[in-house]
Amino acid sequence: MSKKSHSSHEEQPADCLTCKHFRITWDAGFPRGCTVMGFKSRFLPSHEVRSASGLTCLKFEPKTDSLPAKKSGKEESNSPAPAASKRHWVV
């Protein structure tokens, strides 16, 4: 097999944007960071790990759904809340 076909089977770096350890920093020079590895970078942390070690990130964990689950049995409506309908406007 040629090298070209071999390189297409290499693992891609982990997608930091979908990792729960990825963070955006306030540092304009190093805007991306990894909380579990404890560093900031100009590039995605997974790319830094790949270039330094030749391996994919071993600390990658996919983000979990952080939105609260909807309560069942209640339908959403566009009507105003009951408190809003009791307001009296003084002109």
N, C-alpha and C positions, 0 to 999 in steps of 0.2 A: 504494500500500500504506500502511497505517496504521503509526504508530510502534510500536504494540503488537506487530504481527507482525514488524517489523524487529528489535526488541529480543530476541525469542525466538531469533534467529539469531546473536546475539553469542556470542563464545567465552567459555566458563566459565573461571574461574581454574584454574591447575594444581592438582592434588591433592597438597599437600605431604606428606601421610602416605604417599604412594607414591613420593616422590622420595628419591634417595640422598643429597641434600645437606641434608635436613631433620634437625634435631636438637632434643632437649629440653634446656633449660639448667637450671642450678641456681638461676637468678635468679627468685625468686617473682614479681617485678614484670614480668618479660619471659621467660616460660617457653618460648617457641618461637624457633627460630633457623634461619638459613640459612648453612651453612659456605662456600658458594661466593660469596655476596654479602656475607658478613661482618657480619650484623646480627642483633639479637634483637628480639622483638616480643611484645606481648600477644596478638596475633592470628596467624593463619597467615601466613607470609611472602608467599605468593602473593597474599593479599588486600591486604597492604601495598603490594606492587609494583603491583597493579591500581589501587589508589586513588591512588598517587603519579604513575604514568605513563599510566594508561589502557590499558596493554598487559598481555597475559598474560606470565607469567614466561618469559624466554628461556633460562634456565639449567636448566629442569626436565629431569631424567634419571630414568627409572624405576629403582627398586631392582632389583638383580640377585639371583638366588637364592644366598644365602650359605651354605646348608646343604650339607655334603659329600654327594656322590653315594653311594648305597648300592653296596656291592660286589656284583657279580653272582655267582651260583653258590652263595652261602651263604644258607640259609634261617634266618630268625630263629626261635628257640625260647624257650620259657619255662623251660627247665631251668637250674639254677644253673651258674655257671662252674665249671670243673674244680677250681680252687683252693678254692672254697667247700666242695666235697664232701670234702676231705681234712682239714678242721678236726677237732680232737679237743677235746671239752669236758671240762674238769676240774671236778668237783663237790666 
